[in-house]
């Protein structure tokens, strides 16, 4: 009786693995190109995501590989420190993830403010869109986020005056149009993944029309493997490089675990074990680091495609890694036919999907404080850099939580005779001290006061000291006592 469901699961997983492979192939190549590294490194990370992370426990159905969410950070790291150090950074990231998972810290990533994560993704999306718009015209993108944004009008104006750039831009725009319209087509047509269809159509159009556009360059897979050397590992004495490792770890871990939570809502199978999943991601990144490849995260696009395709076990994600490996080894020349503007279009579309427009509208109606955190995080990433932008967002989220937690209420009861009864309720912290003292100082100076602190859940040192000082001043001014209970 058990063989039939197992056989059915294998058929479903086998079919789902092909869907995930067809989604992952253009994204692996596109993320690598956008990150400023050889396309083969994206394929290697996708293969490791299937064959290593895919085999490990944690989440059964989510799929790992190179992610658009790390593109900007990888580009900055490679630009600042060189391609040779990428493997060392990814290796350190993987080892740190393994340590955090072993210590049981995986669940704490779920405590990161959702607004910070959404702001992080929005900032990444904006920088990714701006950078890939330059790639769609064959132009070189400025290094800084503000430079990318401010240079867009000039880039578009220059593209209009150049026939090759115009052809390249139109091909990229057409790719985006296919991706936007694909979900509205009949279900039979949508059986082909949108990214694959868009890239395939752009490739056919480019070849048929002989468009003067740049194409992907792909070499031998083994030639792209660059294990980090001792000199690269020795560069961790540079604090900037350590900051890059922390940024990789924070973003890759948060994106993976948030993806796991989203995937769990899409199926009724086993739930994710977050610490094990963090260790699985760490193992994958450790292997990627040893191979000098891109960092990996769990990717919601591939994971949702896996679930929708009917996957039931981890076999589908492992098999998708097998198909990527066979394709990269047997048919690498096929990738050289893909026009770069098409991949840029896929990533511009992916960048738009990183911007949580629905959440922005909801937060505007319901919780504008959270919207402020989201917006500040996104703008900081665009204007400064990824790591500092996330730190700014986290700091703002902590400050907001502290402000909201320090709610204190002053209840005054004056019966006309005897002491004025004053009761404090809530959490008295230094953040609310000015308002608290204003209320106390407004009390009549010639009346005794009974100050009841029993309703406070928390009274910090600053508030206690200020209350005692006020009591002394009040007694001295009115020659009447203040009783604190």
Secondary structure, DSSP 4 states (H G I P E B T S, - for coil): -HHHHHHHHHHHHHHHHHHHHHHHHHHHHHHHHHTTS-HHHHHHHHHHHHHTGGGSSS-SS-EEE--GGGHHHHHHHHHHH-GGGHHHHHHHHHHHHHHHHHTT-GGGGGGS-HHHHHHHHHHHHHHHHHHHHHHHHTPPPPSSHHHHHHTHHHHHHHHHT-HHHHHHHHHHHHHHHHHHHHTTS-HHHHTS-HHHHHHHHHHHHHHHHT----B-----HHHH-----HHHHHGGGSHHHHHHHHHHHHHHHHHHHHHHHHHHTT-SSPPP-HHHHHHHHHHHHHHHHHHT----EEEHHHHHHHHHTT--STHHHHHHHHHHHHHHHH-GGGGGGSBHHHHHHHHHHHHHHHS-HHHHHHHHHH-HHHHHHHHHHHHHHHHT-HHHHHHHHHHHHHHHHHHHH--EEEEEE--SSSPEEEEEEEEE-GGGHHHHHHHHHTS-TTS-EEEEEEEEEEE-HHHHHHHHHHHHHHHHHHS--EEE-
